[in-house]
Amino acid sequence: MNAPDKMSTNIHTNLAEKATDSMTADGTADSADLSILMNDVRLTLTSAAGEVNILRGLDLRVAAGEAIGVVGPSGGGKSTMIMIIAGLERATSGIVKTAGIDLASLSEDDLALFRRDRIGIVFQDFHLIPTMTALENVAVPLEFAGKPDAFAKAEAQLEAVGLGHRLTHYPGQLSGGEQQRVALARAFAVEPAILLADEPTGNLDRATGKAVMDLLFDLHDRSGTTLVLISHDPKLAARCDRIVTLTDGRIVGEEIPAHAQDRGPEQGVASA
């Protein structure tokens, strides 16, 4: 085993130990069943004008396999919340546990491997690598994760999103909807525990956006992945199991859509 493999093994062992420790660290009896736990999370940034409070005591609990829609005004902290869930931004204070792991306990190397193995992210702007084909874009995270047959798995994932005929095309040769489907294929390829989607239809027309969201929810249903969806479209958010409203850095409201009202906590709905 070479040095990088040893480092990866050590980090994975560290993550597994931290996941076990995190299950009871906050004293919450059902915390082991939660995919996401945020307790009194605050983020304060400094600027020339003084401190800026982005998150102000945010509390959120998301059950494994649950889909939640996050709505609220621009600047309310929605994208920041996703960044903190993914460990791309560190909270100033509070508890953040994602996929059973207390993110405050992880080093930057740990966080990078944690995201690689457990988190899928879909952005509004696609973020595909322009010099790589659709197939190569989807294969990249699989290769980073050391998965065998990365290109075969990437091809199967692209076929699952209806792009089996576009494997060798570059992002610049694809429509916006096709690029977002490549991004979805890439996000789901590593079978993440959690998918974070930040306005995934923001750059698409209504018809294309609906097709992309139909695909996203279909993949979510088939994989059992926990989904956190940020959207300004209340109809899209209403397709989730639960809708939370985030305003001024706090969750100020919660709603269970009609289609999910007959489901209990054991079916993937956790109280915020």
KOLNU-919738 format. One line per 10 residues: for each residue x, z, y of C-alpha. Coordinates in pm, 1 decimal. Each point is the difference from the previous one (the first is absolute). Layout:
REM KOLNU-919738
X/Z/Y  ...
This chain:
REM KOLNU-919738
0.0/0.0/0.0  143.5/-97.1/336.5  8.1/217.6/312.3  -318.3/-141.2/163.8  -191.9/55.2/-325.3  119.1/359.8/-12.4  -111.2/56.0/358.8  -341.3/-153.9/-71.5  -44.0/214.9/-311.2  94.8/314.7/191.5
-245.0/-78.6/278.6  -281.3/-74.1/-246.1  67.4/333.1/-173.5  -8.7/169.8/339.0  -333.3/-164.8/84.7  -152.5/105.6/-331.9  107.2/359.2/54.9  -138.1/1.4/351.8  -332.3/-143.0/-119.8  -33.2/285.2/-249.7
92.3/259.1/262.6  -244.1/-147.4/253.4  -305.9/37.2/-222.2  -39.8/368.9/77.5  226.4/49.4/301.0  -285.6/16.1/250.8  -213.8/228.2/-213.6  -282.4/-254.9/-21.9  -152.9/9.9/-346.8  -89.9/-368.1/-9.5
306.2/-135.3/181.0  130.9/-156.4/-322.9  -307.3/-227.7/-2.7  66.0/-124.1/352.7  178.1/-323.7/75.7  47.5/92.5/366.8  -0.2/344.1/161.2  54.1/51.7/373.5  -40.5/349.7/136.5  24.9/75.7/375.5
231.7/-299.0/49.2  139.1/-41.2/348.6  228.9/-260.0/151.9  145.7/52.4/345.8  233.0/-253.6/158.9  206.2/41.8/312.3  5.5/-247.7/286.0  123.4/-22.2/356.6  -341.0/128.8/109.1  14.2/295.8/-239.8
-139.6/73.4/-344.7  -260.9/-231.1/-152.3  -226.9/146.5/-267.1  -83.5/-278.6/-245.6  -155.7/205.6/-280.4  -158.9/335.3/85.4  -68.1/195.6/-315.4  -120.2/-274.8/-232.9  -155.2/107.4/-332.2  -70.4/-247.9/-279.5
-51.3/13.3/-375.0  -30.7/-315.8/-208.6  -73.0/7.9/-372.9  190.5/-216.4/-243.6  -163.7/-342.2/-21.0  -216.8/56.2/307.7  -38.0/-263.4/271.5  -32.6/132.2/354.2  -63.4/-198.2/314.9  160.3/129.4/320.0
-168.7/-93.3/326.9  33.4/107.0/360.6  116.9/-122.5/340.5  336.7/-167.0/53.8  271.8/252.4/73.7  -174.9/272.8/-197.1  279.5/35.7/-255.9  -122.6/-212.4/-292.8  316.1/-203.9/-52.5  214.4/308.4/58.4
-192.1/181.6/-273.0  81.7/-280.5/-246.0  366.2/7.5/102.8  13.3/372.6/-73.9  -180.2/-38.2/-335.0  262.1/-258.7/-98.5  291.4/209.0/125.8  93.1/-260.4/259.7  -47.3/263.9/269.3  56.8/372.7/-41.5
-259.4/246.0/124.1  108.8/255.0/257.5  -182.9/271.1/-194.9  -259.9/45.8/-271.4  -15.9/-88.9/-369.0  8.2/-361.2/-123.9  -23.0/-64.7/-373.5  -25.2/-355.2/-124.4  -41.0/-73.7/-371.5  61.8/368.5/-65.1
329.7/21.3/187.6  72.8/205.5/311.2  160.3/-264.9/220.4  176.3/256.7/217.8  221.7/84.1/-297.5  129.6/-356.4/-45.2  318.2/-149.7/140.6  -5.7/-349.5/149.2  133.0/-141.9/-329.4  -272.3/184.8/-190.0
-264.9/-133.4/237.6  119.0/-359.0/-41.6  -27.0/18.7/-378.6  -327.9/189.5/25.0  -153.1/-283.8/207.3  149.2/-262.6/-229.3  -157.4/149.2/-310.3  -325.8/157.6/119.7  -119.4/-154.6/325.9  -133.9/-345.6/82.0
-48.8/-95.4/364.9  -191.5/-295.4/145.0  39.5/-62.6/372.2  -196.8/-208.1/247.0  301.1/-228.1/56.5  76.6/-74.5/-369.7  376.0/77.1/31.3  104.6/-261.7/-253.9  363.2/-113.2/-16.1  -12.0/-348.6/156.8
298.9/-139.6/-191.2  -146.6/92.1/-339.4  -275.2/-171.4/-196.4  -324.5/175.2/-83.4  134.9/70.2/-348.9  325.4/143.0/135.0  -184.1/218.4/253.7  -204.2/162.4/-276.7  297.1/28.5/-237.6  223.8/181.6/252.2
-152.2/350.4/-36.8  -14.8/-43.6/-377.3  370.4/-83.7/-9.0  82.5/292.8/227.5  -191.4/224.5/-239.3  198.2/-135.7/-293.6  -309.5/-136.1/-174.1  66.4/-240.3/-288.1  -137.6/-354.3/31.3  -50.7/40.6/374.1
-75.0/-367.7/61.9  -244.1/-26.3/-289.0  -186.4/305.5/129.1  6.9/-136.6/354.9  -146.1/-329.1/-120.8  -277.3/181.5/-186.7  -81.6/202.5/311.6  -17.9/-312.3/215.9  -227.5/-162.5/-255.3  -219.9/310.5/18.0
-47.1/-57.3/374.2  -67.9/-371.2/-44.7  339.6/-129.9/107.0  142.8/-123.4/-328.5  27.1/-345.0/156.4  199.6/125.1/301.1  293.1/170.3/-172.6  272.1/-213.4/160.0  -148.5/-13.6/348.7  159.4/188.0/288.8
-204.7/223.4/235.3  12.4/-264.9/271.3  -171.3/-241.3/-237.5  -286.1/240.3/-73.7  -314.1/76.9/197.7  -57.4/348.9/139.8  -236.0/85.4/-282.7  249.5/-122.7/-259.3  279.0/202.4/158.5  -213.4/312.8/-13.6
-78.0/-68.6/-365.4  373.6/-22.9/-66.9  37.5/334.5/179.9  -272.4/149.0/-222.1  167.9/-135.9/-312.2  329.4/151.4/113.3  -161.1/336.9/73.5  -173.6/19.9/-337.8  286.5/-147.6/-205.2  177.5/333.0/-51.0
-327.4/170.0/-96.5  12.3/255.5/283.2  -181.9/331.0/-18.5  -117.4/-47.7/359.3  -75.3/-309.9/206.8  5.6/32.4/378.3  -167.3/-286.8/186.5  31.5/-9.4/380.1  -249.0/-248.5/148.8  68.7/-254.7/-276.7
-252.4/-248.0/142.7  99.1/41.8/363.9  164.1/-343.6/22.9  -255.1/-186.3/-211.5  -327.3/-171.9/80.7  -316.8/165.8/-128.4  -47.8/-216.0/-310.4  365.1/23.1/-103.9  4.2/371.4/74.2  -301.4/57.0/-224.3
165.4/-190.9/-283.6  317.5/206.2/35.7  -195.9/326.4/3.8  -202.6/-105.5/-305.3  331.2/-51.6/-174.9  144.0/331.3/120.7  -297.5/200.0/-125.7  0.8/-191.0/-328.5  367.4/85.8/-52.8  -70.5/361.3/96.4
-286.3/25.8/-248.1  202.0/-153.9/-281.1  317.6/202.0/59.1  -148.6/338.1/92.7  242.4/19.8/291.9  -83.3/242.0/280.6  -84.4/-202.0/312.4  27.2/98.0/365.9  -143.2/-277.7/217.6  24.6/-6.4/378.3
-255.5/-231.2/155.2  -182.2/-52.7/327.2  -278.7/-166.0/-197.2  -256.1/263.2/-107.6  -137.4/-235.7/-266.8  338.6/-14.8/-168.3  47.2/375.2/21.1  -347.6/46.5/-151.2  119.1/-168.4/-319.3  216.7/305.0/-67.7
-107.2/320.7/-174.9  29.7/194.7/324.9  48.0/-68.4/370.0  197.5/233.1/226.3  14.4/-29.0/377.2  332.7/73.0/165.9  -1.7/66.8/373.2  271.6/147.0/219.6  213.7/92.4/-297.7  -269.8/186.1/-192.5
-261.4/-86.8/-259.9  -326.2/62.0/182.7  -255.6/-139.3/-242.7  -66.9/-95.6/-359.6  -265.4/-218.5/-159.1  -84.2/-94.0/-356.7  -137.2/-358.0/-12.7  -331.6/-48.6/-177.5  159.3/-173.9/-299.2  221.0/305.8/-66.8
-245.7/282.3/66.1  -83.7/50.6/-367.3  363.5/58.8/-92.7  157.6/343.0/-29.2  355.9/129.6/40.3  75.1/-81.2/-362.8  -62.7/-367.3/79.5  253.7/-18.9/275.5  -137.6/158.4/315.0  187.5/290.7/157.6
-101.7/190.0/309.4  210.7/-47.6/311.3
